[in-house]
Amino acid sequence: MKARSNPIEILVFGTGAVGSTLAWRLAQNPLARLSVVCRSNYDAVRTGGITLNTKIWGNGHFMPHRVVRSPLEVSRVPFDYVICSNKVSPIPDDDTTARSIAPVVSPRTVLVTAQNGVGVETPLRRTFHNNTILSAICYISCLQPVPGFITQPAGIRAHAFHIGTFDARSPRDETRLAQFVKFDKAFQAIEDVQQERWCKQIFNGAWNPVTAISGLDTHQILNSSSLFLDNVQNLAREIWQVASKLGISLPEDLPEKTVSIARSSNPVVPSMLQDARRARPMEIESLCGNICRQADKLGVPVPTVKMMYDKLFSMNQAFTTAAEEKLASPGLMVPPQTLPHLDMPPARVAATA
């Protein structure tokens, strides 16, 4: 980072496992002043901070400088960086995140999206036409088993985050990328962030849906019914075909490596499975819905992706209904959600954007 004496103001919007890990690493810079926007873990983080047990960095704990429920509470702070690590909206092509962070974004602010899936940068660019946008791809498995406590039991690559510019418009954007990756030795600058996102999407888009629907982690699927593994492989091939049609250059054997990489790694509990086990809405639009819509535009058949999207959509509706019933009747005991079998009805066609 350039020599400076004034604080580096950073806002992390979304303190799930990935957002909390990023916040901790950024906070190691002596000039960094971290603000975090929390939801369900607000009380725990405000009172006790964030504690982490990680394989890459070891153990740690930090107290954010500010803990808030909404960016509006810190709208007067001149933020240098705003990190979007929140869940992608369940509404297709939605600008909710951009609208939420708008009060804290000035022309000087660098936006960093650390969200899952493809197409996550586009809503930010629609709202913030001239800001530098960095796209961060997460290559670690991390969880938040209880509010304010993060575990990171496994990594997929040597560097935890691969980071690149999104539609760089001037040398300034590349300079800001170089400055940002200096925050941590586990941050790696990359040239083609869209290629990297699609590469990660093949892994994420293949394993997340099947683990969420089956209730099994990656190794349990590898050691169970061939039907589950067949669906993982079919998803990987279909997503690869969409990327290829878009002109994204990816290795032809990447769909097969999606299985071999999981087999040689520690068991992974993908984010969708974490949410499904807690009966929470899953990020189906960034990981499945966007693929369906891209495939429809390109004329690429993706029957397995659409089948999974349909089932996950139904699961999300069930989770939301159960949560609403619980709120409406606090004394009512809502039975826990049971994860369905992979015997799926005909797919609902994803709406085109």
N, C-alpha and C positions, 0 to 999 in steps of 0.2 A: 504493500500500500504506500501511497505517497506520504511523505512526512507531513504531519499536521498535528495540531494541538487540540483542536475542538473535537467534540465527540462525533463518532460515526453513528448516526441515528438509524436504527434498523427496526422495522415492524415485521413480525411473523404473524401472518393471518391464518390461523388454524394450527392448534397445538396437539394434533394427534401424534402418533409415534414418529413419523418422518419430520413433521414440523418442529417437534420438541428436540429431536436430535440435531437438526439444522441450527436451531436457536442456540443450543449449548455450544456447538462448534464455533459459531460466529461470535459468541460471547467471550471466547478465549482471547480475542484481540483486545488489548488493554484500552483501546479507545472506543470500542463498541459499546453502545448503550441500547440494550434490548428492550423492546416493548412487545408484548404478546397478546393476541386476541384469543380468548378461551371461550368454550361453551360449557360442555358437561364437566370439564375438569377445572372450572374457574376457581371454586372454593379451595380445592387442594393445592393448586399452583399459587394462588394468592397467599395462602397461609404458609405452605412449606416449600415452595419452589418446585423444581423438577430434578428428580434423581434418576441416574442412568447407569445401567450395567451393560457394557458393550464389549464385543469381541475385538473390534478394530481399535478403539481408543482407550479401553479400560473403563474404570468406573468414575463417575463424577456427579456433581450436584451444583446447581446454580439457581440464584434468585433473579428473575428478570427485573429490570429497572421499573417497568410498569406492567401491570396485569389488568386488562380491561375486557369488557364483554363486547365492545363495539369500537370500530375505528373512529366513530364520532367523538369518543371520549378523549382522543389524542389528536384531534384535527388541527391543533395549533403547532404541533411539533413538525419541524422541517426535516422530513425523513429522506435519508440518502438511498435507502433500499426498502422496498416492500416485498416480502416473500409470500407468495400465495401457495400455501401447503394445505389448504382446506379441501374438502371433498368437492368433486365436480357436481354441479347441480343435476338433479334427476330430470330436469326439463331440457329437452333437446335444444342445442344451440342457444343456451340461455346466457344473459349478461349479468346475472346476479352478483358474481364475484366482482366484476368491474364496477358495478354500481356501489357495492359495499365499501370498496377501498378508495373510491373517488375522493372522499373528503381528505385523505392523507397523501394524495399524489399531486406533486407539483412538477413543473417542467424539468427539474433537476433529478427527480426520483427515478432510480433504476428499478424496474419490475422484474422479479424472478418467479417463474412458475415452476413449482416442484410437484405438480399434480400428475396423476396417472393418465395414461392413454395418449391418443393422438388428437390434434386439433385444439388443444387446451389453450394455446397462445392466441388463437383467432379472436375470441371475445375481448381479450385485453387490447389487442390492436384496434378493434372497432371503436373502442372508447378512448384510448390513449394513442393518438396518431403519431406523435413524435418522440415519445419516451423510448429509451433503450429497454428492450425486453430480452432477458436471458432465460433460457429453457434448461432446467436441471432434471436429469434423469437419475432416479435413485436405483442403486444396485446393492442395497442391503435389505435384509429381512429384519423388521423391527416391530415390536408390539408394545401396547400400553395395557397390561393386564389389570391395573388399578389406576385411578386418576393420579397423574403426577409421577408415575414410575414407569420408566422405559427400559425394555430389554432389547438387545440387538444380538441374537444368537448366531447369525450367519451372514456371510457376504457372498455375492455372486461374482464380482470382479475385484481386481486389485484396488481400484479406486471406488469409494462409496458413491460419489456423485460425478457424472459426466455432464459438463455444462457448456452450452454454446449460445451464440447469438441467434435470435429469431429475426429474419428479414433485415439484417444489418443495413443501415442506411448511410452510415458515415464511419470514418476511422475511429470516431469517438466511441462507437459501440464496441469495437474490438478492444479498445483501451480499457473500457469498463469491465469487459469480460476478464482480461488479464488481471485487473485489480481484484476482482471478486474471487478468483480461484486462489489467490494468495492467502485468503483467510484460513485455509486448512490444507495440509499435505494430501488429504484424501479427496480433494476436489481436483478434477482433471478437465482442462479445456479441450474441446473438440471442435472440428471444423464443420462437419455436416450434422447438425443437430436433428434434422428431420429423418435422415437415414438411421441415426441412432435411436430415435423415438420409435420408428417402425420396427427396428430390430427388437427393442424391448417389448413393443406391443405384441409381437408374435409370441413371446414367452408369456407375458401377462395375459393376453387375450386367450391363450390356450389353457393355461392352468387355473386362472381365477374362476371362470364360470364352472368348470367341472368340480373343483374343490368345494365351491360354495353349494352346489346342488347336491353333491354326494356327502358332504360333511367330513371329507377325508383330506389329510394333508398330502403333499406331493409323494412322499414315500409310501404312504398307505395306498394311494392309487396305483403306484407302480407294482405293488404286491397284491393287488386285488383283482376285481373283474376286468377282463380284457375290454369290455364295453366302455368303461371309463377311459382307458388309455386310448382306445380307438377314437373317441371323441376329442381327446387332447390333440392327437395327431391330425385329425380332420380340421379342427379349428386352426391349427398352425398353418396348414397348407392353404386354407381359404384366405387367411389374412395375408399370407405371402403373395397370393395371386392378386389381391387388391393393391398391395404396395407395388408390385411389378407393373400393373396396368397404369399406375400413377407416375411411373418413371423412376421410382425409388430403386436404386441398385442394391440388392441384398444377395448374399450367397445362396445358391440353389439348395444346398443341404441344410439350411437354417431350420426348416420345420423338423427335420430328423434330430438336429442337435438340441432342439427344445426338450426332447425326452432324455437324451444322453446327458445334458447338463444337469437336469434335475436328478438323474440317477447318481451322478458323481458328487453332488452337493449334499449338504445336510438337509434334513426335512424342512420344507418351507410351508408356513401357514399364510397363504396370500391374503391380501386385505379384504377381498370379498368374503372369504371363509371366516375371517375374524368378525366381520359385520354380521354374517348369517348366524354364527353361533350366539351372537348377542341380540338377534332379531332386530337388527338395525338396517335401514335402507342402504343398499349397495351402490357403488359407482358404475352403474350399468351403461350409462350413455357414453362416457369417454372410452370404455373398454369394449363395448358391443354395439351400442346404438350408432356411434359415428362410423363404425365399419359397415354396418348395414346400409346407411345412407350413402356412403361413398360407393359401395358396391352397386347400389341401384343406379346411381348416376353413370357409372362406368359400364354397366351391363355385365358385371361379374357375378356369377351365381355363388351364393354363400349360404347354403341350406343349413349347415350345422350352426353357424353363427346366429342365424335367425331363430333357429330352434331354441338355442340357449337364451337368446335375448327375450324370447317370449316367456320362457319359464322363469327367468330372473325377474322380469317385469311383474309377473304374478306374485312372486315371493315378496318383492318390494311392496306391492299393494297390501299383501297380508300383514307384513310387518307394520306398515303405517296404520292400518285399521286397528290392529291390536294395541298399538301405542295410543291411538286416539280414544279407544274404549277404556283403557286404563286411566287416562287423564280425566275422562268424563265421569268415571265411577271409581274414585280412589280406593274404595273398599272392595271392589270387584277383583277377584283373583283370575287373571287371564292366563290360561294354560300356556306353557312355553311352546314356541314354534318348533315343529318337527321338520327336519330337512327332508324334502321329497326324494323319491327315487328318480332315476333318469329315464323314466318311461313318460315321454312328453307328448302332448297334443300337437296338432298342426300349428305351425308358427304364425304369430301375428306379424304381418308385414310392417316393418318399421316405417314411420312417417318420413317422407323425404323432406330435407331442409329447404 
